[in-house]
Amino acid sequence: MQMNHYKLKAARCLKGYSVEEMARRTGIDLHAYWRIESGKTQLKVQHFLKMATILEQPLSYFVEENILSTDVANRVTELRVLLGRLDEQGKELYSTLIQSLDAVCVT
């Protein structure tokens, strides 16, 4: 199993926290936090637990078990973040696409 750094970034964005805010809340150096979120370094267990609590997500949300669907799932996560930034007309247009991609991830 491996932590999905795309989901870490998505959860942070959905909460409206900046990278600086997450680094401060977790007690991690800004550069070190950026490296974790970018997938360039491993995350310590205590920081992983703290981030999940701060972002109000279960640990399972951040863990990838099926490597075959990881890329599609990451793109769906990114699309969800972008979808939250669109107006109502844009949300309607893209929500069908996300639902279709979600079906691919499940199968």
N, CA, C and O atoms as CSV, one atom per row, in Angstrom:
chain,resi,resn,atom,element,x,y,z
A,1,MET,N,N,0.838,-1.183,0.000
A,1,MET,CA,C,0.000,0.000,0.000
A,1,MET,C,C,0.881,1.244,0.000
A,1,MET,O,O,1.989,1.245,0.537
A,2,GLN,N,N,0.368,2.281,-0.605
A,2,GLN,CA,C,1.122,3.513,-0.729
A,2,GLN,C,C,0.170,4.693,-0.548
A,2,GLN,O,O,-0.981,4.643,-0.982
A,3,MET,N,N,0.659,5.755,0.095
A,3,MET,CA,C,-0.162,6.947,0.268
A,3,MET,C,C,-0.314,7.660,-1.066
A,3,MET,O,O,0.651,7.815,-1.813
A,4,ASN,N,N,-1.520,8.087,-1.352
A,4,ASN,CA,C,-1.812,8.796,-2.590
A,4,ASN,C,C,-1.676,10.297,-2.338
A,4,ASN,O,O,-2.542,10.910,-1.714
A,5,HIS,N,N,-0.584,10.881,-2.827
A,5,HIS,CA,C,-0.346,12.301,-2.590
A,5,HIS,C,C,-1.307,13.194,-3.364
A,5,HIS,O,O,-1.515,14.346,-2.984
A,6,TYR,N,N,-1.899,12.682,-4.447
A,6,TYR,CA,C,-2.919,13.447,-5.174
A,6,TYR,C,C,-4.131,13.678,-4.268
A,6,TYR,O,O,-4.714,14.763,-4.254
A,7,LYS,N,N,-4.497,12.644,-3.516
A,7,LYS,CA,C,-5.643,12.769,-2.618
A,7,LYS,C,C,-5.329,13.681,-1.436
A,7,LYS,O,O,-6.210,14.377,-0.932
A,8,LEU,N,N,-4.090,13.676,-1.004
A,8,LEU,CA,C,-3.694,14.594,0.063
A,8,LEU,C,C,-3.885,16.034,-0.397
A,8,LEU,O,O,-4.453,16.854,0.325
A,9,LYS,N,N,-3.416,16.333,-1.584
A,9,LYS,CA,C,-3.562,17.687,-2.119
A,9,LYS,C,C,-5.031,18.030,-2.331
A,9,LYS,O,O,-5.461,19.138,-2.011
A,10,ALA,N,N,-5.803,17.091,-2.869
A,10,ALA,CA,C,-7.219,17.338,-3.115
A,10,ALA,C,C,-7.961,17.616,-1.810
A,10,ALA,O,O,-8.771,18.540,-1.742
A,11,ALA,N,N,-7.691,16.826,-0.780
A,11,ALA,CA,C,-8.354,17.020,0.508
A,11,ALA,C,C,-7.986,18.378,1.103
A,11,ALA,O,O,-8.829,19.058,1.689
A,12,ARG,N,N,-6.721,18.766,0.946
A,12,ARG,CA,C,-6.276,20.074,1.440
A,12,ARG,C,C,-7.010,21.197,0.708
A,12,ARG,O,O,-7.488,22.148,1.327
A,13,CYS,N,N,-7.090,21.075,-0.599
A,13,CYS,CA,C,-7.766,22.106,-1.402
A,13,CYS,C,C,-9.255,22.187,-1.074
A,13,CYS,O,O,-9.819,23.278,-0.995
A,14,LEU,N,N,-9.885,21.042,-0.884
A,14,LEU,CA,C,-11.308,21.031,-0.562
A,14,LEU,C,C,-11.586,21.689,0.789
A,14,LEU,O,O,-12.651,22.274,0.987
A,15,LYS,N,N,-10.644,21.596,1.708
A,15,LYS,CA,C,-10.793,22.264,3.003
A,15,LYS,C,C,-10.454,23.754,2.908
A,15,LYS,O,O,-10.748,24.522,3.824
A,16,GLY,N,N,-9.836,24.155,1.796
A,16,GLY,CA,C,-9.475,25.550,1.607
A,16,GLY,C,C,-8.179,25.952,2.288
A,16,GLY,O,O,-7.932,27.135,2.522
A,17,TYR,N,N,-7.341,24.953,2.608
A,17,TYR,CA,C,-6.074,25.233,3.277
A,17,TYR,C,C,-4.956,25.400,2.248
A,17,TYR,O,O,-4.897,24.682,1.250
A,18,SER,N,N,-4.091,26.342,2.506
A,18,SER,CA,C,-2.903,26.498,1.672
A,18,SER,C,C,-1.855,25.483,2.133
A,18,SER,O,O,-2.008,24.848,3.176
A,19,VAL,N,N,-0.800,25.342,1.348
A,19,VAL,CA,C,0.317,24.479,1.732
A,19,VAL,C,C,0.923,25.006,3.039
A,19,VAL,O,O,1.270,24.232,3.931
A,20,GLU,N,N,1.041,26.319,3.132
A,20,GLU,CA,C,1.602,26.931,4.333
A,20,GLU,C,C,0.750,26.616,5.563
A,20,GLU,O,O,1.286,26.307,6.628
A,21,GLU,N,N,-0.577,26.694,5.419
A,21,GLU,CA,C,-1.489,26.410,6.524
A,21,GLU,C,C,-1.378,24.955,6.976
A,21,GLU,O,O,-1.356,24.678,8.175
A,22,MET,N,N,-1.310,24.029,6.026
A,22,MET,CA,C,-1.191,22.612,6.390
A,22,MET,C,C,0.139,22.337,7.079
A,22,MET,O,O,0.193,21.575,8.044
A,23,ALA,N,N,1.198,22.945,6.595
A,23,ALA,CA,C,2.506,22.767,7.233
A,23,ALA,C,C,2.446,23.276,8.670
A,23,ALA,O,O,2.960,22.628,9.581
A,24,ARG,N,N,1.827,24.419,8.872
A,24,ARG,CA,C,1.710,24.989,10.212
A,24,ARG,C,C,0.859,24.095,11.117
A,24,ARG,O,O,1.238,23.814,12.254
A,25,ARG,N,N,-0.293,23.651,10.606
A,25,ARG,CA,C,-1.204,22.834,11.410
A,25,ARG,C,C,-0.594,21.479,11.791
A,25,ARG,O,O,-0.877,20.946,12.864
A,26,THR,N,N,0.227,20.940,10.924
A,26,THR,CA,C,0.823,19.628,11.196
A,26,THR,C,C,2.154,19.725,11.922
A,26,THR,O,O,2.664,18.724,12.426
A,27,GLY,N,N,2.720,20.927,11.979
A,27,GLY,CA,C,4.010,21.092,12.639
A,27,GLY,C,C,5.167,20.588,11.795
A,27,GLY,O,O,6.212,20.203,12.319
A,28,ILE,N,N,4.971,20.596,10.483
A,28,ILE,CA,C,6.001,20.144,9.543
A,28,ILE,C,C,6.578,21.366,8.836
A,28,ILE,O,O,5.846,22.300,8.508
A,29,ASP,N,N,7.868,21.361,8.605
A,29,ASP,CA,C,8.515,22.415,7.827
A,29,ASP,C,C,7.818,22.544,6.473
A,29,ASP,O,O,7.435,21.541,5.870
A,30,LEU,N,N,7.654,23.774,5.999
A,30,LEU,CA,C,6.949,24.035,4.744
A,30,LEU,C,C,7.529,23.228,3.582
A,30,LEU,O,O,6.785,22.594,2.834
A,31,HIS,N,N,8.828,23.252,3.433
A,31,HIS,CA,C,9.469,22.523,2.326
A,31,HIS,C,C,9.239,21.019,2.475
A,31,HIS,O,O,8.992,20.325,1.489
A,32,ALA,N,N,9.322,20.524,3.700
A,32,ALA,CA,C,9.094,19.094,3.937
A,32,ALA,C,C,7.654,18.720,3.608
A,32,ALA,O,O,7.406,17.665,3.023
A,33,TYR,N,N,6.699,19.578,3.978
A,33,TYR,CA,C,5.299,19.295,3.648
A,33,TYR,C,C,5.110,19.277,2.129
A,33,TYR,O,O,4.453,18.384,1.593
A,34,TRP,N,N,5.678,20.254,1.445
A,34,TRP,CA,C,5.556,20.316,-0.014
A,34,TRP,C,C,6.096,19.038,-0.654
A,34,TRP,O,O,5.500,18.514,-1.595
A,35,ARG,N,N,7.217,18.540,-0.148
A,35,ARG,CA,C,7.806,17.306,-0.687
A,35,ARG,C,C,6.882,16.104,-0.447
A,35,ARG,O,O,6.789,15.220,-1.298
A,36,ILE,N,N,6.207,16.067,0.692
A,36,ILE,CA,C,5.254,14.984,0.974
A,36,ILE,C,C,4.097,15.065,-0.008
A,36,ILE,O,O,3.730,14.064,-0.624
A,37,GLU,N,N,3.521,16.251,-0.157
A,37,GLU,CA,C,2.364,16.419,-1.034
A,37,GLU,C,C,2.724,16.202,-2.497
A,37,GLU,O,O,1.868,15.825,-3.297
A,38,SER,N,N,3.957,16.432,-2.846
A,38,SER,CA,C,4.411,16.225,-4.228
A,38,SER,C,C,4.808,14.780,-4.495
A,38,SER,O,O,5.115,14.421,-5.632
A,39,GLY,N,N,4.806,13.957,-3.470
A,39,GLY,CA,C,5.171,12.553,-3.629
A,39,GLY,C,C,6.669,12.321,-3.711
A,39,GLY,O,O,7.111,11.259,-4.150
A,40,LYS,N,N,7.448,13.298,-3.294
A,40,LYS,CA,C,8.901,13.197,-3.389
A,40,LYS,C,C,9.542,12.585,-2.149
A,40,LYS,O,O,10.725,12.247,-2.164
A,41,THR,N,N,8.769,12.441,-1.080
A,41,THR,CA,C,9.295,11.865,0.160
A,41,THR,C,C,8.199,11.097,0.877
A,41,THR,O,O,7.012,11.341,0.663
A,42,GLN,N,N,8.604,10.177,1.720
A,42,GLN,CA,C,7.656,9.367,2.477
A,42,GLN,C,C,7.119,10.155,3.671
A,42,GLN,O,O,7.756,11.082,4.170
A,43,LEU,N,N,5.952,9.762,4.102
A,43,LEU,CA,C,5.282,10.414,5.203
A,43,LEU,C,C,5.426,9.593,6.474
A,43,LEU,O,O,5.199,8.383,6.457
A,44,LYS,N,N,5.799,10.233,7.575
A,44,LYS,CA,C,5.890,9.542,8.855
A,44,LYS,C,C,4.481,9.249,9.362
A,44,LYS,O,O,3.549,10.012,9.109
A,45,VAL,N,N,4.339,8.145,10.074
A,45,VAL,CA,C,3.025,7.705,10.543
A,45,VAL,C,C,2.340,8.782,11.386
A,45,VAL,O,O,1.154,9.049,11.192
A,46,GLN,N,N,3.061,9.397,12.308
A,46,GLN,CA,C,2.433,10.395,13.164
A,46,GLN,C,C,1.922,11.594,12.376
A,46,GLN,O,O,0.898,12.179,12.729
A,47,HIS,N,N,2.632,11.965,11.306
A,47,HIS,CA,C,2.169,13.064,10.457
A,47,HIS,C,C,0.969,12.630,9.620
A,47,HIS,O,O,0.042,13.408,9.396
A,48,PHE,N,N,0.999,11.390,9.166
A,48,PHE,CA,C,-0.113,10.840,8.392
A,48,PHE,C,C,-1.405,10.888,9.221
A,48,PHE,O,O,-2.449,11.313,8.725
A,49,LEU,N,N,-1.328,10.457,10.466
A,49,LEU,CA,C,-2.492,10.461,11.356
A,49,LEU,C,C,-2.986,11.887,11.609
A,49,LEU,O,O,-4.189,12.149,11.612
A,50,LYS,N,N,-2.050,12.793,11.818
A,50,LYS,CA,C,-2.417,14.181,12.090
A,50,LYS,C,C,-3.080,14.816,10.866
A,50,LYS,O,O,-4.071,15.533,11.005
A,51,MET,N,N,-2.546,14.561,9.676
A,51,MET,CA,C,-3.125,15.131,8.455
A,51,MET,C,C,-4.538,14.610,8.220
A,51,MET,O,O,-5.438,15.374,7.871
A,52,ALA,N,N,-4.729,13.315,8.411
A,52,ALA,CA,C,-6.059,12.733,8.225
A,52,ALA,C,C,-7.056,13.379,9.180
A,52,ALA,O,O,-8.199,13.640,8.803
A,53,THR,N,N,-6.634,13.636,10.397
A,53,THR,CA,C,-7.504,14.284,11.384
A,53,THR,C,C,-7.811,15.725,10.974
A,53,THR,O,O,-8.968,16.143,11.005
A,54,ILE,N,N,-6.797,16.474,10.598
A,54,ILE,CA,C,-6.974,17.870,10.198
A,54,ILE,C,C,-7.883,17.974,8.977
A,54,ILE,O,O,-8.735,18.860,8.904
A,55,LEU,N,N,-7.699,17.069,8.025
A,55,LEU,CA,C,-8.472,17.110,6.784
A,55,LEU,C,C,-9.811,16.384,6.893
A,55,LEU,O,O,-10.598,16.360,5.947
A,56,GLU,N,N,-10.057,15.791,8.069
A,56,GLU,CA,C,-11.321,15.101,8.349
A,56,GLU,C,C,-11.617,14.010,7.319
A,56,GLU,O,O,-12.719,13.921,6.778
A,57,GLN,N,N,-10.604,13.185,7.066
A,57,GLN,CA,C,-10.726,12.065,6.133
A,57,GLN,C,C,-10.255,10.794,6.831
A,57,GLN,O,O,-9.335,10.842,7.647
A,58,PRO,N,N,-10.877,9.654,6.517
A,58,PRO,CA,C,-10.367,8.395,7.080
A,58,PRO,C,C,-9.018,8.059,6.443
A,58,PRO,O,O,-8.742,8.463,5.314
A,59,LEU,N,N,-8.194,7.328,7.160
A,59,LEU,CA,C,-6.885,6.943,6.628
A,59,LEU,C,C,-7.017,6.210,5.301
A,59,LEU,O,O,-6.181,6.370,4.412
A,60,SER,N,N,-8.064,5.411,5.170
A,60,SER,CA,C,-8.260,4.631,3.946
A,60,SER,C,C,-8.421,5.509,2.709
A,60,SER,O,O,-8.133,5.062,1.599
A,61,TYR,N,N,-8.873,6.747,2.880
A,61,TYR,CA,C,-9.026,7.663,1.746
A,61,TYR,C,C,-7.685,7.916,1.058
A,61,TYR,O,O,-7.624,8.056,-0.163
A,62,PHE,N,N,-6.621,7.974,1.843
A,62,PHE,CA,C,-5.301,8.342,1.320
A,62,PHE,C,C,-4.463,7.164,0.845
A,62,PHE,O,O,-3.383,7.368,0.290
A,63,VAL,N,N,-4.929,5.940,1.049
A,63,VAL,CA,C,-4.130,4.752,0.764
A,63,VAL,C,C,-4.583,4.099,-0.533
A,63,VAL,O,O,-5.775,3.877,-0.744
A,64,GLU,N,N,-3.624,3.794,-1.398
A,64,GLU,CA,C,-3.890,3.124,-2.669
A,64,GLU,C,C,-3.577,1.646,-2.541
A,64,GLU,O,O,-2.469,1.269,-2.158
A,65,GLU,N,N,-4.548,0.815,-2.859
A,65,GLU,CA,C,-4.302,-0.622,-2.852
A,65,GLU,C,C,-4.277,-1.202,-4.259
A,65,GLU,O,O,-3.538,-2.149,-4.526
A,66,ASN,N,N,-5.073,-0.646,-5.154
A,66,ASN,CA,C,-5.156,-1.150,-6.515
A,66,ASN,C,C,-4.390,-0.205,-7.434
A,66,ASN,O,O,-4.899,0.850,-7.810
A,67,ILE,N,N,-3.184,-0.580,-7.790
A,67,ILE,CA,C,-2.307,0.281,-8.584
A,67,ILE,C,C,-2.800,0.456,-10.030
A,67,ILE,O,O,-2.441,1.436,-10.682
A,68,LEU,N,N,-3.613,-0.473,-10.537
A,68,LEU,CA,C,-4.083,-0.390,-11.918
A,68,LEU,C,C,-5.013,0.785,-12.158
A,68,LEU,O,O,-4.986,1.376,-13.237
A,69,SER,N,N,-5.830,1.135,-11.184
A,69,SER,CA,C,-6.773,2.234,-11.372
A,69,SER,C,C,-6.285,3.535,-10.747
A,69,SER,O,O,-7.030,4.514,-10.707
A,70,THR,N,N,-5.076,3.562,-10.271
A,70,THR,CA,C,-4.556,4.734,-9.567
A,70,THR,C,C,-4.579,5.979,-10.436
A,70,THR,O,O,-5.011,7.034,-9.974
A,71,ASP,N,N,-4.127,5.889,-11.678
A,71,ASP,CA,C,-4.053,7.073,-12.525
A,71,ASP,C,C,-5.437,7.655,-12.786
A,71,ASP,O,O,-5.629,8.867,-12.683
A,72,VAL,N,N,-6.390,6.811,-13.120
A,72,VAL,CA,C,-7.749,7.298,-13.369
A,72,VAL,C,C,-8.326,7.890,-12.087
A,72,VAL,O,O,-8.945,8.953,-12.123
A,73,ALA,N,N,-8.133,7.222,-10.966
A,73,ALA,CA,C,-8.655,7.714,-9.687
A,73,ALA,C,C,-8.033,9.061,-9.331
A,73,ALA,O,O,-8.717,9.938,-8.803
A,74,ASN,N,N,-6.748,9.230,-9.614
A,74,ASN,CA,C,-6.094,10.517,-9.345
A,74,ASN,C,C,-6.695,11.624,-10.190
A,74,ASN,O,O,-6.906,12.737,-9.709
A,75,ARG,N,N,-6.966,11.321,-11.435
A,75,ARG,CA,C,-7.560,12.331,-12.323
A,75,ARG,C,C,-8.970,12.685,-11.877
A,75,ARG,O,O,-9.369,13.847,-11.947
A,76,VAL,N,N,-9.732,11.685,-11.416
A,76,VAL,CA,C,-11.075,11.944,-10.903
A,76,VAL,C,C,-10.992,12.859,-9.687
A,76,VAL,O,O,-11.792,13.785,-9.551
A,77,THR,N,N,-10.042,12.610,-8.815
A,77,THR,CA,C,-9.853,13.450,-7.630
A,77,THR,C,C,-9.535,14.883,-8.036
A,77,THR,O,O,-10.096,15.826,-7.478
A,78,GLU,N,N,-8.643,15.047,-8.999
A,78,GLU,CA,C,-8.303,16.391,-9.479
A,78,GLU,C,C,-9.519,17.072,-10.103
A,78,GLU,O,O,-9.739,18.265,-9.893
A,79,LEU,N,N,-10.311,16.316,-10.869
A,79,LEU,CA,C,-11.508,16.881,-11.483
A,79,LEU,C,C,-12.520,17.329,-10.433
A,79,LEU,O,O,-13.184,18.350,-10.606
A,80,ARG,N,N,-12.637,16.574,-9.355
A,80,ARG,CA,C,-13.559,16.962,-8.279
A,80,ARG,C,C,-13.141,18.300,-7.662
A,80,ARG,O,O,-13.990,19.141,-7.363
A,81,VAL,N,N,-11.853,18.492,-7.474
A,81,VAL,CA,C,-11.366,19.759,-6.928
A,81,VAL,C,C,-11.707,20.887,-7.896
A,81,VAL,O,O,-12.208,21.933,-7.483
A,82,LEU,N,N,-11.438,20.679,-9.172
A,82,LEU,CA,C,-11.743,21.700,-10.170
A,82,LEU,C,C,-13.239,21.947,-10.276
A,82,LEU,O,O,-13.672,23.085,-10.453
A,83,LEU,N,N,-14.021,20.897,-10.170
A,83,LEU,CA,C,-15.477,21.006,-10.249
A,83,LEU,C,C,-16.007,21.932,-9.160
A,83,LEU,O,O,-16.938,22.705,-9.387
A,84,GLY,N,N,-15.413,21.846,-7.993
A,84,GLY,CA,C,-15.836,22.707,-6.889
A,84,GLY,C,C,-15.614,24.177,-7.161
A,84,GLY,O,O,-16.216,25.022,-6.499
A,85,ARG,N,N,-14.776,24.500,-8.106
A,85,ARG,CA,C,-14.459,25.896,-8.427
A,85,ARG,C,C,-15.309,26.452,-9.568
A,85,ARG,O,O,-15.257,27.649,-9.848
A,86,LEU,N,N,-16.089,25.600,-10.228
A,86,LEU,CA,C,-16.892,26.038,-11.375
A,86,LEU,C,C,-18.225,26.624,-10.950
A,86,LEU,O,O,-18.698,26.396,-9.836
A,87,ASP,N,N,-18.827,27.390,-11.865
A,87,ASP,CA,C,-20.181,27.864,-11.623
A,87,ASP,C,C,-21.162,26.709,-11.874
A,87,ASP,O,O,-20.746,25.624,-12.279
A,88,GLU,N,N,-22.436,26.935,-11.639
A,88,GLU,CA,C,-23.428,25.857,-11.730
A,88,GLU,C,C,-23.493,25.230,-13.129
A,88,GLU,O,O,-23.628,24.011,-13.240
A,89,GLN,N,N,-23.403,26.020,-14.181
A,89,GLN,CA,C,-23.451,25.484,-15.539
A,89,GLN,C,C,-22.243,24.591,-15.806
A,89,GLN,O,O,-22.381,23.520,-16.397
A,90,GLY,N,N,-21.085,25.016,-15.382
A,90,GLY,CA,C,-19.871,24.213,-15.551
A,90,GLY,C,C,-19.943,22.925,-14.758
A,90,GLY,O,O,-19.488,21.879,-15.221
A,91,LYS,N,N,-20.517,22.996,-13.552
A,91,LYS,CA,C,-20.656,21.795,-12.722
A,91,LYS,C,C,-21.533,20.759,-13.408
A,91,LYS,O,O,-21.222,19.568,-13.383
A,92,GLU,N,N,-22.624,21.202,-14.019
A,92,GLU,CA,C,-23.519,20.272,-14.724
A,92,GLU,C,C,-22.808,19.594,-15.886
A,92,GLU,O,O,-22.979,18.396,-16.107
A,93,LEU,N,N,-22.013,20.353,-16.628
A,93,LEU,CA,C,-21.316,19.805,-17.784
A,93,LEU,C,C,-20.299,18.728,-17.396
A,93,LEU,O,O,-20.183,17.704,-18.069
A,94,TYR,N,N,-19.574,18.966,-16.318
A,94,TYR,CA,C,-18.496,18.067,-15.946
A,94,TYR,C,C,-18.882,16.962,-14.968
A,94,TYR,O,O,-18.144,15.986,-14.830
A,95,SER,N,N,-20.014,17.088,-14.290
A,95,SER,CA,C,-20.387,16.060,-13.322
A,95,SER,C,C,-20.657,14.728,-14.013
A,95,SER,O,O,-20.372,13.677,-13.440
A,96,THR,N,N,-21.202,14.744,-15.237
A,96,THR,CA,C,-21.434,13.505,-15.976
A,96,THR,C,C,-20.116,12.824,-16.313
A,96,THR,O,O,-20.012,11.600,-16.222
A,97,LEU,N,N,-19.124,13.586,-16.695
A,97,LEU,CA,C,-17.797,13.041,-16.988
A,97,LEU,C,C,-17.205,12.372,-15.746
A,97,LEU,O,O,-16.662,11.271,-15.831
A,98,ILE,N,N,-17.309,13.023,-14.621
A,98,ILE,CA,C,-16.765,12.466,-13.383
A,98,ILE,C,C,-17.486,11.180,-13.015
A,98,ILE,O,O,-16.847,10.219,-12.587
A,99,GLN,N,N,-18.790,11.142,-13.172
A,99,GLN,CA,C,-19.546,9.931,-12.869
A,99,GLN,C,C,-19.104,8.776,-13.766
A,99,GLN,O,O,-18.996,7.637,-13.310
A,100,SER,N,N,-18.853,9.067,-15.021
A,100,SER,CA,C,-18.375,8.035,-15.948
A,100,SER,C,C,-17.010,7.515,-15.536
A,100,SER,O,O,-16.769,6.308,-15.564
A,101,LEU,N,N,-16.118,8.414,-15.156
A,101,LEU,CA,C,-14.787,8.009,-14.723
A,101,LEU,C,C,-14.843,7.237,-13.411
A,101,LEU,O,O,-14.073,6.297,-13.212
A,102,ASP,N,N,-15.737,7.618,-12.526
A,102,ASP,CA,C,-15.914,6.882,-11.270
A,102,ASP,C,C,-16.300,5.440,-11.557
A,102,ASP,O,O,-15.823,4.524,-10.887
A,103,ALA,N,N,-17.161,5.233,-12.550
A,103,ALA,CA,C,-17.580,3.868,-12.900
A,103,ALA,C,C,-16.388,3.053,-13.378
A,103,ALA,O,O,-16.305,1.859,-13.093
A,104,VAL,N,N,-15.473,3.672,-14.093
A,104,VAL,CA,C,-14.266,2.977,-14.556
A,104,VAL,C,C,-13.400,2.583,-13.382
A,104,VAL,O,O,-12.835,1.489,-13.376
A,105,CYS,N,N,-13.280,3.449,-12.382
A,105,CYS,CA,C,-12.439,3.163,-11.211
A,105,CYS,C,C,-12.984,2.008,-10.399
A,105,CYS,O,O,-12.215,1.243,-9.817
A,106,VAL,N,N,-14.289,1.872,-10.351
A,106,VAL,CA,C,-14.897,0.822,-9.541
A,106,VAL,C,C,-14.759,-0.542,-10.182
A,106,VAL,O,O,-14.611,-1.545,-9.484
A,107,THR,N,N,-14.804,-0.592,-11.503
A,107,THR,CA,C,-14.733,-1.885,-12.190
A,107,THR,C,C,-13.327,-2.368,-12.353
A,107,THR,O,O,-13.104,-3.442,-12.912
